[in-house]
Amino acid sequence: MPRNPASPLQRGMWINELAGSGTAYQMPLAITFEGPLDVPTLLAACAAVLDRHELLGAAFQEDDGELLIVRADIPPTVAHGTEQPLDFDVRWGPLARFTLTETGPDRHRLLFVAHHLVFDGMSKDILVRDLAALYSGRPLAPAAPPYGEVIQAERERVEEALPAAETFWKARWRDQFEVFTPGGETTASRRPGPGASVAALSGLPDLGDLGVTTFELLLTALHALLHQYGAREPIISVDLSTRGPDTAETVGLLVNELPVVARPVPGGTFRELAHQVRDELRAVYAFGEVPLARALGGLSPRGSLTPVSVSYRRRGPDPDFAGLTVDVDWAMFNGGARGALHLQAVEGPGTLDAWLRYDPRVLSGEDAALVAADLRAVLGQSPDTPVSELVLPSSGARTSQAQPAGPAAVAAAAPPEIVEAVTRIWCDVLRLKHVGPHEDLFDLGGHSMSIINIIARIDKQYGVELPIDVFFDNPTVEGVAEAVAQASIHSGA
């Protein structure tokens, strides 16, 4: 595998992973087999799938301020026995593994887990389809182009689209960490962490004559809820696939997260809001490959672009493993949360299942259950109902609201010489003549690799390696200088 530069989205994930994201970026997939399973043939099929898709054998390492995709020191594994905890080292790998366990007579479970750095929702379909074909002796689809070529072609398209994307997003984007819930307004954490889950939907909603897709309907319903909870102009980020015909068989991270803003008008109906959301989403599609951070810059590290997000995927048909009855858990919960609230929906042939994944630091379990009930209620009402008159089960409810952790204790001021040294480093890395002690790194145009370069320069000068989360908590010269001073004391530097 050649060494290739990581994509902007991979760089952002890598930063969060180094800061400690738990299982938030793990992507598990479970397949249950009933019948006379040929274990050696299945294990051989697993090994062949891992060999076929090169990115599953990758790791991510930083070299002189650039994040590179490299071959993992240890290849991905295929095990027959006990399932392992969801845990990966992104710097050394492997970032994918299969584990087969026997759960009863003629009953087996195959667990596949990959890091989101090398895998996405559409990759699940490709992996399961290839696995079924290899097990059953059917021919495979033509191999995908090398991942490095895919990312390079995408990078060129992004560069071409950047000027128009910058103009588009400057008129729309506003950063926010406030979350409106049935329990009131609170503030989301920027950091991924442990999560919880509640079932939201089972079965396809009735689209009627709305003139929107299932995805657009779900997105509208969630926007309507946030507006009812108190958000004047709700903003929700959505996961958009960047796949095209040439990458239909590519396993990897080919997705972008972009915001969709709704502006409900006084007295406007749900139908009118649905058409507005549909039009806005389709306008966003024109810049679907351009990361927001590339278009605008100045985005701080965070697990999710906005506190509330949606992912929707239409999966393929159920797989055919010769002689076996198969059940696939297409949206297995990883136990983590990248944002305050995430609606994950998977549509299959004639069915749809959706879950709310949420951050217990921000939402209580009671509030999450109310959001799920409200979502079902909205989808069951007439689309000609004014948004402000939608009847919600949570109306009038008073719930116990989990509050985010308070700020850390304020550290003692850093010595002036450390502040001066850190200021020089920031000016060099950001290519600025002046940086004030309290200016935010991301307001100055800093990004994930700026952090890596600053950390490397500080390590070289002071012999201390700052944790990434310093830049989550206080991304200013003063804040970083205080962290350097404290680290120097503890290390004896």
Protein Blocks (a to p, Z undefined) as FASTA:
>chain_A
ZZddddfklmmmmmmmmnogajmlgccdddddedjddfklmmmmmmmmmmmmmmlmgccd
deehiacddddfbdcdddedddddddddfknopabdcddddfbehiacddddddfklgcf
klmmmmmmmmmmmmnopacddddddfklmmmmmmmmmmmmmmmmmmmmmmmgccdfbdcd
fkbccdddfbdcddddddfbgcjddekjnopafklmmmmmmmmmmmmnopabacdddddd
fbdfklmmcgcdddddddddddddehiafklmmmmmmmmmmmmmmmmmpcfklmngoiac
dfbfbfbdcdddddddddddehiacdddfkbcehiafbfbdcdddddehiacddddddfk
lpcfklmmmmmmmmmmmmmpcfkbcfkloccfkgopacddddddddddddddddfklmmm
mmmmmmmmnopabdcfkbcfklnopafklmmmmmmmmmmmnopacdfklmmmmccfklmm
mmmmmmmmmnoZZ
